[in-house]
């Protein structure tokens, strides 16, 4: 049984000129959903977590956002991000994304070096997303951190993530199958975020919890939340399991190019007992799960590179993904008109929205 | 295609000892060098009885002589200069000539333009010492797309493994199509989908019309390790003729880079793995046609202005 609800989080919080892109007209909504060419969406004025803080050392490392080069290194304790390799100097034509000496705005928070992609004058700390279960000053142990890659465009990775019903089939061997008594999906959004809450009653226990997490029951109550910060292509994946331990994943999809996605993840399992193997194994599940996802999304990606007359088919389970598409398109349209302003505060604590109680 | 300069041969392939035959698309061309070392290109067809001139020989005066009846042509203009059995000093009408093509030589390649009046291209860099040729049964456009999407299908660099990950997708830079791919050293290593950083990159800068590419392999300190030029030319029956030149840098930091010198550092495959090619998903190449059209439109606009 499925129940799908939707609501804007703060329907009256915007200025008069703001029109919620999730329109009530189903035909207009469907038209937007089917005008989805994620390959063409390049959102600017956003912070991207380009590297785990531990990876930024004296030796420059190279990253990219939509092919734009970023070189990161540390001078003393300070992380530096620049358009040119320090040994190369400003040899080429400097872009508008860096300052007069070719450097980008960079902030270290939550254990990441966040770099600004867009007009440097608009970089502001309050545009860094709220990640309630990551310590602001970082410091998570290495076994909770890792890098995986998706051979597809970043929005496809995120659309895949926000549709958690795929996990029951593609990742059944890790997180459990589709067997349950009831499933409810709720979707919330504002102009900068979309949040999907999936509640499952008596769902078959995730094998990784049963085998390694000490869960002996056959079923568990599950509340999974995916919250996507649209511009930063970064997602919170928060799961509450009873019986079982909560799963606290930060899932940033950095678009290195329009067809390749880099994910420097952080899976905070410090809530799990140190004697429980699940604490150490769950973060490594990303290696298996990411390959399973990429196996499916990689062949899809070229099929979303050009506009198509043929429309995708949808089920009620795709509500969150459809709304994600429309919200992304709305941001892209706004930016095409020259409007890069943040209409909602992405750094406001979202603990209540995702149901995180600090435990 | 008419105004493009195609690198149809390596300099050392063109001699005054024996003419050679190459193609640009469906146009057969005979190439040879006169005794002053100047290369010449004519249609590979004697206007007398259509015999290939490449079956003839280069005379002491640098002209090419058909092997069928000895008709002899000037390499620069294509004009008929002699019919040995005629025993006459009469001049031949201007109509009596083979079609000449533009020829230019630089960087260790002989380039031909189907338009003999086309302005000569800018001279290229110094010739790279390593070189080779391959004939690949794959159409030119697909050959370049394969190079963009998975270089391992068409070439190999000793000790280097190409990853599916790009640091810069295909984009126009100064009239060229440029991309940069992350690479790993071959051998045991952390799988590329789970790797945070890669030790080397391959930059490919491609002429939008001919597909001639400059390849630059660099390490993560931006030190060049290998440079190469790859010149794929569309030939008859959908074959792509590839000429290449390469140079391994003398000063290559690191053990892996030094080991590149043990054996052939650069190879171009003579065949493409069809099974791998069939399932290769278009990625880097997918916008190549659009980029080419944009560059062509801009070039046409500039020429008109």
Boltz contact constraints between the chains, C-beta under 6 A:
constraints:
  - contact:
      token1: [A, 61]
      token2: [B, 197]
      max_distance: 6.0
  - contact:
      token1: [A, 64]
      token2: [B, 167]
      max_distance: 6.0
  - contact:
      token1: [A, 67]
      token2: [B, 168]
      max_distance: 6.0
  - contact:
      token1: [A, 67]
      token2: [B, 169]
      max_distance: 6.0
  - contact:
      token1: [A, 85]
      token2: [B, 222]
      max_distance: 6.0
  - contact:
      token1: [A, 87]
      token2: [B, 222]
      max_distance: 6.0
  - contact:
      token1: [A, 88]
      token2: [B, 222]
      max_distance: 6.0
  - contact:
      token1: [A, 147]
      token2: [B, 196]
      max_distance: 6.0
  - contact:
      token1: [A, 148]
      token2: [B, 194]
      max_distance: 6.0
  - contact:
      token1: [A, 149]
      token2: [B, 193]
      max_distance: 6.0
  - contact:
      token1: [A, 151]
      token2: [B, 164]
      max_distance: 6.0
  - contact:
      token1: [A, 257]
      token2: [B, 166]
      max_distance: 6.0
  - contact:
      token1: [A, 257]
      token2: [B, 169]
      max_distance: 6.0
  - contact:
      token1: [A, 259]
      token2: [B, 283]
      max_distance: 6.0
  - contact:
      token1: [A, 260]
      token2: [B, 165]
      max_distance: 6.0
  - contact:
      token1: [A, 260]
      token2: [B, 166]
      max_distance: 6.0
  - contact:
      token1: [A, 287]
      token2: [B, 194]
      max_distance: 6.0
  - contact:
      token1: [A, 302]
      token2: [B, 281]
      max_distance: 6.0
  - contact:
      token1: [A, 302]
      token2: [B, 282]
      max_distance: 6.0
  - contact:
      token1: [A, 305]
      token2: [B, 286]
      max_distance: 6.0
